[in-house]
Amino acid sequence: MINLQKIILSAFMGLSLTACQTTYNPSETLYDRLGGDSGVTAIVSGTLDYTLKDDRIAHTFENSNVERVETLLIEQICDLTGGPCEYSGQTMERSHRGLELTSLHFNALVENMQKAMNDNDVDFSSQNDLLAILAPMHRDVVTK
């Protein structure tokens, strides 16, 4: 009887440990976890779609070349998350100078990015990892 209990306990522990393993390969980059080029492109495109319809922030893009902004955002996120890209745009401080952006604008963009990531089935951990990389840009973007 005791041997049977040990076998059952061992089997249960083995199954429990298997269930606790991460669902992604730890050697994968965040870029890979976001879906590579197609995933990052979909996230940025979705973010801009939501943003351009968002009364809190849409007006800040009135004088922007949105296609260029999209290209540079894809490039920047690709670069920052371990993808094969190199960001070629200006610094965040330089590209946002004079726009008088507030935390409301910044937070609206983050919310729109979260919606786009949800739309693209990005797991919660990867969403948090991306937002943690982007969060320090707040000090360079928000000037008012």
Secondary structure, 3 states (H helix, E strand, C coil): CHHHHHHHHHHHHHHHHHHHCCCCCCCCCHHHHCCHHHHHHHHHHHHHHHHHCCCCCHHHHCCCCHHHHHHHHHHHHHHHCCCCCCCCCCCHHHHHCCCCCCHHHHHHHHHHHHHHHHHCCCCHHHHHHHHHHHHHHHHHHCCC
